[in-house]
Amino acid sequence: MADDNRIGRDTLLAPIAIMASNGVPIKTLIDVGSADGTFGLTVLDSLGAGLHLLNIDAQETYAPSLQRINALLGEPYRITALAGHEGTVKVRKPQHEYWLSTAFGGDHEIPCTKLDTVWREAKLPGPCFIKIDVEGGELTVLQGADETLKDCSGLLIESPVRDSKGPQFLDIYAHLAARGFVLFDMVRQSHRGSDATLYQFYSVFIAERFDFRGNKPLRSNAQQSEVLDHVIERRKALLADNTTLISNIKIKRAGLTP
């Protein structure tokens, strides 16, 4: 496994590396919304070439890339949408294929199946780690994954935080909490270009049975000593800032007209 200290902390890879380096078992990565499959390849290259990979995407446009991965590395893939039922699902036609979503309906109908069905048919070893990035349809994927979640150690999920008709982060949280998962991390916050407010991030969950955090202190003794030194120096700096800020405010108030 790679040294997780060398991986950028606010990256999609970091939480998986931290889990793996602390003994959380991951035998297979399931990449739902894999697009061309780059994320899965990055995980295998960085964390362990012996991991298995299952790429899943709803769009035929990505089939050549996923076929190439299958031909060269033997990693399986499926071209299908995922939902809480078998059959078809309606989607909106996006401006770019990368943004295809099952969250908002639409007039374009495509085949769908359950993640449970794909996982069962793939016959890959567990526990698995599931990454889901399907443009607002993440909860729909989870609704067809109850059996898969029983063989899952963790998840990385694109999580909306916005005023829209689709499911929100709290819906995803409640669904997974009811199935024995707890929040592990949050990475890659994204903000709206129009008003700089948060609209999504990637939430990371770990199965309670694999959660190692209660077995370790918040910090080592050396780290705690460094934090204490930092707090002392920070207060000195804040008091100096106060002097400057008070002076600035007095000047600004003096220039105010009654």
N, C-alpha and C positions, 0 to 999 in steps of 0.2 A: 504494500500500500504506500501511496505517496505521503510525504511529510505535509500534514495539513497546515503547518505554519508557513509554508511557501505558497499557499493558495490564497488569493485575495479574499479577505473576510466577507466582503459584501458581494459574493458571487454565488451562482447557483450550485457550484461544485463544493463550496466550503462546508455546508451542513452535512453533506453526505460523507465527506472526508473525515469530519469530526466524529460522526457516528462510527464509521468503520474503524478509526484509530482507537476508539474506546470499546471495541469488541462487539458492536452491534452487528449481527450476522446479515449479510447481503449476498445472495447467490445470483440473483437475476435482477437486472434493471428493466422495468417496463416503462417505455417512453410513449405516453399517450399524447398525440399531437406532435409527432416526431419530426414532421416536415422532412427535410433531407437526411435526417439521422445524425447530425453533427453533435448534438448534445450527448447522445449515447456513446458515440465514438470517443468523445472527450473524457467521459467517465471511465471507460475501459482503459484508455491510454494513461490516465492520471492515477487511477485508484487500483487497477488490477485487470490485466489483459485476460485473466481467467474467468472473469465474470461473464455471465450470459446476458444477452440483450434481446429484448422483444420490442420492435418498433411497430407502432400503430398510428395510422393517419387516415383521415376520411377521404383524402383527395388523390385521384389517380395521377395528378401532376408530379407527385413525389415518388411514384412507383419505380421509375428507373434508378433513382438514387438508392432506394431501399433494396431493390433487386441486386444492385452492385455490392452492397454490404453483405447481403445474403450469399452471393456467389463467391466473394473473396474471403469472408470470415465465417460463413455458415450460420449467421444470426438471422432468425426468422422475422417475418413482418406480416402485417395484415393491413389491407386497404379497406377500412370500414369506419363508419361513425360508431360511437359507443353511447348507449343510453340505458335506461332502466327496463327496457323491453326488447324483444326481438322483432324485426320487421323493417320499417322505414321511419324516417324522421324528416321533418321539414326544416330547411335552413334558408337563411337569407343569402343572396348572392353578393359577396363582398367586393369592395373596390380592388382588392388584391387577394389571391387565393390564401395567403397566410392568415387572413382574418376571418375565414369561414367559421361560423358559429351556429350551434344548435340552441342557443339560449333565448333567441328572440323570435323563433319561428320564421316563416317566409313562404314563398311559393315554389321553392326548389326542393324536390324530394329525393333523398338518397338512402341507400341501405344502412341499417344499423343492427348491432348486436350488443350483448352484454359483455363487459370485461370478464365476468366469471366464465363465460363461454370460451372466449379467446384464451384465457389462462389455462383452463382445463384442457383444451385441445393442443396447446403448445407443449404440454408435458415437460416444462422446464423446472429446475429445482428451486425450492424456496429456502429461506424466506426471500421475498422479493422486496424491492424498493420501487415505488411508483411515482413517476413524475407526470403531472397532468397540466397541459397548457393548451386549452382549446377555446380560448376567446370567450369566456363567460359560461361555457357549458360544463364546467368542472363538476358541479353538483350532480348533473345528469349522468355523468360517467360513474360517480360514486354510487348512485342509486342502483346500478347494475353490478356492484362489485362486492357484495357482502361476503361471499365465499372467499374471494381473493384476499380481502382484508384480513381474514383469519390466518393467512400465510404471508403477511406483510409486516415488515419491521419499521417502515417509515414511508413518508410521502413528501413530495415537493409540489406545491399547487399554486398556480397563478390565481390570485385572490382579488376580486373586484371590491372596491370601496367607493361606490358612486351612486348617484340617484339614477337608477335604471330599472327596467322590468326584470332583469336577470337576477339570479341568486347572488348573494353577497358573502363576504368573508364569514360573517356570523352564522350564516346558514351552513357553510362548509364546516365550521368549527363545531356546531351543535351535532351535525351528522356524524362526525368522526369521534367526538367525545362520547357519544352514545355507544360507540363500537370499540372502546378501549384505547383510544389514542389521546395524547396530550400534546399541547403546543411545545415545540422545541426551538423554533427560530423564526425570524422574519428577515428576508433579504430583498435587495433590489427594489426599493420604493420607486414608483413612477408618479410624476406630477403632471397635471394638465397644463398644456401650453397656454391656455387662455387666462387662467387665474392662479396658477402655481399651487393648486390644492391637490392633495393625494387622491389618486384614482385606482391604484392597484399596487400590490406587492406580491412577493412569493412567500407563502406561509409553509412552514415545515413542521411535520408532525412525527412523533415517535410512538410506537406501540408501548403501552405502559409496562408490559412485561420485559421490555428491553431497555427501559429508561435507567441509565447509569448515574444520573446527576445527583441522586440522594446519597451516593456512596463516596462523594468527594466534597471537600470544603469549597467555599466560594473562591478562596485564594490560598496559595501557599504562604508560609510565614514570610518568605523573602518578598513575595508580591505584596503582601499586606503592609510590610515595612515601606516599600516604595510608594504605595498609595497614601500612607500616612504622611510621608515627606511631601508628596505632591499636594495634599490638602493644606498643609501648613503654608507652603509657598503660594498656593492659589489664594488663600485668604489675604496674604500680604498684597498680592497683586490686585485683588478686588477692592481692598481699602484704598489703594492708590487710585484705582479707577473711580471710586466714589468721589474723591476730591476733585478730579477732573470733571466728572459729570455734574456735580453740584455747581461748580464754577460755570460750566456751559449753560445750565438751566437758569442760573441767576442772570447771566448776560442776556439770554433769550427773553426772559421775563421783563428785564429792564427795557427791552426794545418794543414790548407790546404796547399798543395804544389802548387807553382806557375805554 
